[in-house]
Amino acid sequence: MGLQAVLGQAMGARFGARLPTQTLIGVAGLALPGMLYEVEAVAVQP
């Protein structure tokens, strides 16, 4: 199973059918060697 499939299962388990907005962007490299993913997030509490 690929990393995208694992992420999809984890998001579905946490949020159910109503997933939050998300974007996946492919890049040539990340900040440090060996990194598998990088996360940037903004959270708002109403």
Secondary structure as the mmCIF struct_conf table of DSSP 4:
data_model
#
loop_
_struct_conf.conf_type_id
_struct_conf.id
_struct_conf.beg_label_comp_id
_struct_conf.beg_label_asym_id
_struct_conf.beg_label_seq_id
_struct_conf.end_label_comp_id
_struct_conf.end_label_asym_id
_struct_conf.end_label_seq_id
HELX_RH_AL_P HELX_RH_AL_P1 LEU A 3 PHE A 15
TURN_TY1_P TURN_TY1_P1 GLY A 16 ALA A 17
BEND BEND1 ARG A 18 ARG A 18
HELX_LH_PP_P HELX_LH_PP_P1 LEU A 19 THR A 21
BEND BEND2 ALA A 28 ALA A 28
BEND BEND3 ALA A 31 LEU A 32
TURN_TY1_P TURN_TY1_P2 PRO A 33 GLY A 34
#
